[in-house]
């Protein structure tokens, strides 16, 4: 804030002490300064403008340094975000499996990766026994309020389990313990041609929920014709 010229506070009418370099409104106290920023959406900073070298002062140089520091912070944060997106994109291919692989084999691969993480090993203990689990695929024609699922065959390939089934962007197969199967509403397989639907669907996500159910999402299967293992 700059020293005020003659005049009164724009908020309370008292003798002004400060003048905002941005909007030029005059205020009398720190409280009124803060209030004027809130009411008028004012930053209180002087607009950047050209200053001749002959008019530069230590304060001018200090403001220039502060501006450069702020720009550097923005660039650095943007660079970190870009690197993170690159890392996410580079790990996607490693989570795909060949569509001709048996679903049981795809499940083994995912579980073996997760078992290396100590926080998951105990929760996944029951899922390592094939006789304890079943694989379910969401029926995309069922309402979000009452979703239905198709039963998958672990001994069939990924492709066979996805045939004649409507898919939203990528298949999401849930691995559920048999003792929890009664909490799901099952549907009969239809004989209509398979469809792939593009776009968001409310109520679906690719998050992994442990231990019940172990939702494998994109990490389990993305129907690709080439093996990336």
Protein Blocks (a to p, Z undefined) as FASTA:
>chain_A
ZZddedddfklopacfbdcfklopacfbfklmmmmmmmnopghiacdddddfklpcfklm
mmmmmmmmmmmmmmmmmmmmmmmmmmmmmmmmmmpccfkbcfklmmmmmmmmmmmpmklm
mmmmmmmpmklpccddddfkbcfklccdddddfkbcfklmmgopacehiacdddddfklm
mmpccddddfbdcdddedddehiacbdcdfbdcdfkjmlpccdfbdcZZ
